Amino acid sequence: MTTPSGNPATRPRTPRPPPRDRRPRYFEDYREGLVVDCGTTRAGTFDIIEFGVQYDPQGMHIDPELAMKGPFKGLVASGWHTAALMTRLFVTRYLDGDTSLGSPGIDELRWPAPVRPEEELTVRCTVLEARRSRSEPDRGIVRTLVEVRNPDDVVVMSAKIVNLVRARKTAN
């Protein structure tokens, strides 16, 4: 693959997804104030360009030379790419594939700072609210603040995500 300016983009080795290293997490396990460190991730130059070409073809995401002349003075990841990287860790380290019942949406999504190639990003989830569903007593509603930080501890993405989570026990 080459960039629009003709430079070759090389693909670094991508780390394997983190293994599931915990027991299932049910609604009752999400207590307000719970903090879960979900691990780290990164995107290389090739990954940023490839994602940009496919999904967000702006110069700052697909052409390192053009990006040098842009507002960030270099190549940066698409916010949607950052969200995808976060989602992998959110699902594998915070939610549980057996108990997650989907999401009605995200209340807030922000990208306050750019993500640069090869930056190690840390994902942290904090339970803001957990309440049992009144209409569906076999599940709860969990609101989570998700923060993605760069190596300088600067928040590069934040989101308030709402999830439906199966309860261990049905409320009476």
Backbone hydrogen bonds, N-H to C=O, Kabsch-Sander energy under -0.5 kcal/mol:
donor,donor_aa,acceptor,acceptor_aa,energy
3,T,7,N,-3.1
6,G,3,T,-2.6
9,A,1,M,-2.5
21,D,19,P,-0.7
26,Y,24,P,-0.6
27,F,166,R,-2.3
29,D,26,Y,-2.0
30,Y,27,F,-1.9
31,R,29,D,-1.2
33,G,127,V,-2.8
34,L,31,R,-2.6
36,V,125,C,-2.9
38,C,36,V,-0.7
38,C,123,V,-2.8
39,G,123,V,-0.5
41,T,121,L,-2.0
46,F,10,T,-0.7
48,I,44,G,-2.5
49,I,45,T,-2.5
50,E,46,F,-3.2
51,F,47,D,-2.6
52,G,48,I,-2.4
53,V,49,I,-3.0
54,Q,50,E,-2.0
55,Y,51,F,-3.2
56,D,51,F,-0.7
56,D,52,G,-1.3
58,Q,56,D,-2.8
61,H,58,Q,-2.4
62,I,58,Q,-1.1
63,D,59,G,-2.0
67,A,63,D,-3.0
68,M,64,P,-1.3
69,K,65,E,-0.6
69,K,66,L,-1.2
70,G,67,A,-1.3
73,K,70,G,-1.2
74,G,67,A,-1.4
76,V,60,M,-2.5
77,A,115,V,-2.8
82,T,78,S,-2.2
83,A,79,G,-2.3
84,A,80,W,-2.0
85,L,81,H,-2.5
86,M,82,T,-2.5
87,T,83,A,-2.4
88,R,84,A,-1.7
89,L,85,L,-1.2
90,F,86,M,-2.8
91,V,87,T,-2.8
92,T,88,R,-2.1
93,R,89,L,-2.3
94,Y,90,F,-1.3
95,L,90,F,-2.5
99,T,96,D,-0.8
100,S,96,D,-2.7
101,L,164,L,-3.2
105,G,162,V,-0.8
107,D,160,K,-2.8
108,E,160,K,-0.9
110,R,158,S,-3.0
113,A,156,V,-0.6
116,R,114,P,-0.5
118,E,43,A,-2.9
119,E,116,R,-1.8
121,L,41,T,-3.5
121,L,119,E,-0.6
122,T,149,R,-2.5
123,V,39,G,-2.3
124,R,147,E,-2.4
125,C,36,V,-2.6
126,T,145,L,-2.4
127,V,34,L,-2.5
128,L,126,T,-0.5
128,L,143,R,-2.8
129,E,143,R,-1.7
131,R,141,I,-2.3
133,S,139,R,-2.2
139,R,136,E,-1.6
140,G,165,V,-2.7
141,I,131,R,-3.5
142,V,140,G,-0.5
142,V,163,N,-2.8
143,R,129,E,-2.9
144,T,142,V,-0.5
144,T,161,I,-2.7
145,L,126,T,-2.9
146,V,144,T,-0.6
146,V,159,A,-3.2
147,E,124,R,-2.8
147,E,145,L,-0.5
148,V,157,M,-2.9
149,R,122,T,-2.5
150,N,154,V,-2.3
153,D,150,N,-2.3
156,V,148,V,-3.0
157,M,148,V,-1.4
158,S,110,R,-2.2
159,A,146,V,-2.0
160,K,108,E,-2.2
161,I,144,T,-2.6
161,I,159,A,-0.7
162,V,105,G,-2.1
163,N,142,V,-2.6
164,L,102,G,-2.8
165,V,140,G,-2.4
166,R,99,T,-3.3
167,A,138,D,-2.8
171,A,137,P,-1.3
